[in-house]
Amino acid sequence: MKQQYETMHWKGSFKHQFITFMLMWLSWKHKYETPH
């Protein structure tokens, strides 16, 4: 049971990091694609 919880926690944290990275990349891309 403990191992299953740790696996779920690891996947959850990985998903959180991935979403954070995507948001950062999208905002960076938008900033540089927008004409000044």
N, C-alpha and C positions, 0 to 999 in steps of 0.2 A: 504493500500500500504506500509506503514511504517513497519507494522508487517511482511509482506512477505519479505521485504528487510532484516530485522533483522534475520529472519529464514535462509535465504540464506547465510547471512554473518556467522552465527553460524555454519552452516554445512560446509562452506568453511574453516573456521578456524579449525574445528574438523578434516577435511580431511588433512589439512596441518600438524597438529600435529601428526596424525596417520602415514603419510608418513615419517615425520622426525623420529618418533619412530622406524619405520620399518628399515630405513636406518641405524640408530644407532645400532639396534639389529643385523642386517646382518653383519655390519663391526665388531662388537664385536664377533659374532659367528665365522666369518672367521678368526679373529685374534687368537682365542683359538683353532680352528680346524687345523690351519696350523702347521705342525711339525716344531719345532725350529732347 
